[in-house]
Amino acid sequence: MRALTWQGKRDVRVETVPDPRIEEPTDIIVRITSTGICGSDLHLYEVLGPYLDPGDILGHEPMGVVEEVGPGVTSLAPGDRVVVPFNVSCGHCYMCDRGLQSQCETTQVREHGTGASLFGYTKLYGQVPGGQAELLRVPFGDTLPIKVPHGPADDRFVYLSDVLPTAWQAVQYAAIPPGGSVTVLGLGPIGSMAARIARHQGAGLVVGVDLVPERLSRAAADGVTCLDLRRHGKDLGDAIRDLTDGRGTDAVIDAVGMEAHGAPVAKAAHGAVGLLPDGLGQRLMETAGLDRLTAFRAAIDVVRRGGTISVSGVYGGAADPLPMLTMFDKQIQLRMGQANVRHWVDDILPLLTDEDPLGVDDFATHRLPLEEGPQAYKTFQDKQDGMIKTLLVP
């Protein structure tokens, strides 16, 4: 089969690799029909090379049609249409029973002390082959895949793999009061969807912050009050307090994470880690790694006292300095973590209708053949061509 593989820093290629096969009785094989490029895939492209091997198959936002089922699978059959959550979760352990599929005890990567395995996402999370490929082996066939109806285009359902549940959890964790206010830092795929969900759920004021013109104009068309970081810069907090009677918003969603704009020292460190030999790079990240905390520090500044910060952007540093005095003084509540995809599916599926209240049907800005994946990664990383969300079609 053809698959998009990691070969080195800023080097991904589509290659011919062996087809996956049934390895456990509860496995299924899915023929992929659409697969997204996620903002967190760019961390692999740029920073997390020490945890990857050349040839690793990337991607964790796939959907497709079941091609083959193992003898232990009873709820799916060849021809069924499914979306594959990015968490590899068993569905029946202590954590899964509590809706914490991102902490699944069956697939936790204990060697690295991390949570549930993820498709297409480094040794830290199991080094499970990903879904930017023609075929994908999916374990836990009776409990992990999300069965969806035939008929509507893939765009209707593919975001159940990551974008929708990640954005939904971000809004839930933000605990926006009815009619309240929220600032969304970063209007990429997760941030823009979180803004839509917040408005759908009744937020009175949704402020979106970014520095990419196409992202700002798209969010503004969704009814978001947009602030251009290029204009406001260090005055961002004052601009948001001006909109909220001097207080700041009730909640902030940090949808940026460790690749925030600014912080040149941490940016240089990220670049250096990606060029070090694997063993040295791993040790540096695990003991002294720093993130570019520009977005998180902005969240602390713009949230009102007693408000909530919800972090959905990925951070990877082990030694990040946080302004604990300010966080304590402002009585900030903080929630974060990988999305528990399966936990939110029942809330989201009823909204994926012809009425399309969340705008999923036209959410993708680019649809490209899998063979154009390498160029798509570069375009996305460079924030060019108005690229916000790309779906690859094997």
JOPEKA-V838677 format. One record per backbone hydrogen bond with DSSP energy under -1.0 kcal/mol. NH is the residue of the N-H (numbers start at 0). CO is the residue of the C=O. If there is no record, write none. Layout:
nh=NH co=CO
nh=NH co=CO
This chain:
nh=2 co=14
nh=3 co=131
nh=4 co=12
nh=5 co=55
nh=6 co=10
nh=7 co=10
nh=9 co=44
nh=10 co=7
nh=12 co=4
nh=14 co=2
nh=16 co=0
nh=26 co=23
nh=27 co=137
nh=28 co=67
nh=29 co=135
nh=30 co=64
nh=31 co=133
nh=32 co=62
nh=33 co=62
nh=34 co=391
nh=35 co=60
nh=36 co=389
nh=40 co=37
nh=41 co=38
nh=44 co=40
nh=45 co=41
nh=46 co=42
nh=47 co=42
nh=50 co=47
nh=51 co=48
nh=54 co=5
nh=55 co=52
nh=57 co=3
nh=62 co=33
nh=63 co=81
nh=64 co=30
nh=65 co=79
nh=66 co=28
nh=67 co=28
nh=69 co=26
nh=71 co=24
nh=72 co=69
nh=78 co=65
nh=79 co=76
nh=81 co=63
nh=82 co=145
nh=83 co=61
nh=85 co=160
nh=87 co=116
nh=88 co=86
nh=96 co=92
nh=98 co=95
nh=99 co=94
nh=102 co=99
nh=103 co=100
nh=108 co=114
nh=109 co=107
nh=111 co=108
nh=113 co=108
nh=115 co=101
nh=117 co=124
nh=118 co=85
nh=119 co=127
nh=122 co=50
nh=124 co=121
nh=125 co=122
nh=126 co=121
nh=129 co=56
nh=130 co=58
nh=131 co=57
nh=132 co=130
nh=133 co=1
nh=135 co=29
nh=137 co=27
nh=140 co=25
nh=142 co=139
nh=143 co=139
nh=145 co=82
nh=147 co=80
nh=155 co=152
nh=156 co=153
nh=157 co=153
nh=159 co=156
nh=160 co=157
nh=163 co=158
nh=165 co=161
nh=166 co=162
nh=167 co=163
nh=168 co=164
nh=169 co=165
nh=170 co=166
nh=171 co=167
nh=172 co=168
nh=173 co=169
nh=178 co=201
nh=179 co=176
nh=181 co=204
nh=182 co=250
nh=183 co=206
nh=184 co=252
nh=185 co=208
nh=191 co=187
nh=192 co=188
nh=193 co=189
nh=194 co=190
nh=195 co=191
nh=196 co=192
nh=197 co=193
nh=198 co=194
nh=199 co=195
nh=200 co=196
nh=201 co=198
nh=202 co=197
nh=203 co=179
nh=204 co=179
nh=206 co=181
nh=207 co=224
nh=208 co=183
nh=209 co=226
nh=215 co=211
nh=216 co=212
nh=217 co=213
nh=218 co=214
nh=219 co=215
nh=220 co=216
nh=222 co=219
nh=223 co=218
nh=224 co=205
nh=226 co=207
nh=228 co=209
nh=230 co=227
nh=231 co=227
nh=232 co=228
nh=234 co=231
nh=235 co=232
nh=238 co=234
nh=239 co=235
nh=240 co=236
nh=241 co=237
nh=245 co=240
nh=246 co=243
nh=248 co=301
nh=250 co=180
nh=251 co=307
nh=252 co=182
nh=253 co=309
nh=254 co=184
nh=254 co=252
nh=257 co=313
nh=266 co=262
nh=267 co=263
nh=268 co=264
nh=269 co=265
nh=270 co=266
nh=271 co=267
nh=272 co=268
nh=273 co=269
nh=274 co=271
nh=280 co=276
nh=281 co=277
nh=282 co=278
nh=283 co=279
nh=284 co=280
nh=285 co=281
nh=286 co=282
nh=287 co=283
nh=292 co=290
nh=296 co=292
nh=297 co=293
nh=298 co=294
nh=299 co=295
nh=300 co=296
nh=301 co=297
nh=302 co=298
nh=303 co=248
nh=305 co=329
nh=306 co=303
nh=307 co=249
nh=308 co=332
nh=309 co=251
nh=310 co=334
nh=311 co=253
nh=312 co=253
nh=318 co=288
nh=323 co=321
nh=326 co=322
nh=327 co=323
nh=328 co=324
nh=329 co=325
nh=330 co=327
nh=331 co=326
nh=332 co=306
nh=334 co=308
nh=340 co=338
nh=342 co=339
nh=343 co=340
nh=347 co=343
nh=348 co=344
nh=350 co=347
nh=351 co=348
nh=352 co=350
nh=358 co=355
nh=362 co=359
nh=364 co=388
nh=365 co=388
nh=367 co=390
nh=369 co=392
nh=371 co=368
nh=372 co=369
nh=375 co=371
nh=376 co=372
nh=377 co=373
nh=378 co=374
nh=379 co=375
nh=380 co=376
nh=381 co=377
nh=382 co=379
nh=383 co=378
nh=386 co=383
nh=390 co=365
nh=391 co=34
nh=392 co=367
